[in-house]
Amino acid sequence: MLVPMLLIIPLFWFMIIRPEKRKQAEAKALLAGMKKSDHVVTAGGIKGVISKVDRDNDEVTMIIDESTGTKMRVSTGSVIRIETGDSDGDKKK
């Protein structure tokens, strides 16, 4: 009974804990690399362009409507993705 338990622990580590730690490290690097003029998407699906990053208060100010200059402040943790400009999805619509 001890041998199966000793086999389950490393399996659990490689299948669950290790990938989760990798995801957390990637998210931390994403938040650390945010800068002005990055196109981002929040957890709520709001897309915008970063106009200011306030690391002391963990806030990001982003422009969500360029025609009216509408800005929104969100916490840095709500940013889930930085979009790159090389996708053709918006150009084809």
C-alpha positions in Angstrom: 0.0 0.0 0.0 2.9 2.3 0.6 4.3 1.9 -2.9 1.2 3.1 -4.8 1.1 6.2 -2.5 4.7 7.0 -3.3 3.9 6.8 -7.0 0.8 9.0 -6.7 2.7 11.9 -5.0 5.1 12.6 -7.9 2.3 12.1 -10.5 0.2 14.6 -8.6 3.1 17.1 -8.6 3.8 16.8 -12.4 0.2 16.9 -13.4 -1.3 19.5 -11.1 1.1 21.6 -9.1 3.9 22.2 -11.6 1.6 23.5 -14.5 -0.2 25.8 -12.1 3.0 27.3 -10.8 4.0 27.9 -14.5 0.7 29.7 -15.2 1.2 31.9 -12.1 4.7 32.8 -13.2 3.5 33.7 -16.7 0.7 35.9 -15.2 3.2 37.6 -12.9 5.5 38.3 -15.9 2.6 39.7 -17.9 1.6 42.1 -15.2 5.2 43.2 -14.6 5.7 43.9 -18.3 2.6 46.1 -18.9 3.5 49.5 -20.2 1.8 52.5 -21.8 0.3 52.0 -25.3 -0.2 48.2 -24.8 -3.5 46.8 -26.0 -5.1 44.8 -23.2 -8.1 42.7 -22.4 -9.6 42.6 -18.9 -11.2 39.6 -17.2 -14.6 41.2 -18.0 -13.8 41.2 -21.7 -13.2 45.0 -21.9 -10.6 45.9 -24.5 -8.5 49.1 -24.2 -5.2 50.8 -24.6 -3.1 51.5 -21.5 -2.5 55.2 -20.9 -1.0 54.9 -17.4 0.3 52.2 -15.1 0.3 53.0 -11.3 2.3 50.1 -9.7 2.1 51.7 -6.2 -1.7 51.4 -6.2 -1.9 48.3 -8.5 -4.1 50.2 -11.0 -4.0 50.6 -14.7 -5.8 53.5 -16.5 -6.9 52.5 -20.0 -8.6 54.3 -22.8 -11.6 52.2 -23.9 -13.1 54.6 -26.5 -10.6 56.6 -28.6 -13.2 58.8 -30.3 -14.5 60.2 -27.0 -11.4 59.6 -24.9 -13.3 57.5 -22.4 -10.9 56.2 -19.7 -11.3 53.5 -17.1 -9.3 52.6 -14.1 -9.0 48.9 -13.3 -6.8 46.8 -11.0 -3.7 45.3 -12.6 -5.0 41.8 -11.6 -8.0 42.2 -13.9 -5.8 42.4 -17.0 -5.6 38.9 -18.4 -4.1 39.4 -21.8 -1.9 41.8 -23.7 -2.9 41.7 -27.4 -0.3 42.0 -30.1 -0.8 44.0 -33.2 0.0 41.2 -35.7 -3.4 39.5 -35.7 -5.5 40.1 -38.8 -8.8 39.4 -37.1 -9.8 43.0 -36.7 -8.7 44.0 -40.2 -10.9 41.4 -42.0 -14.2 42.4 -40.2 
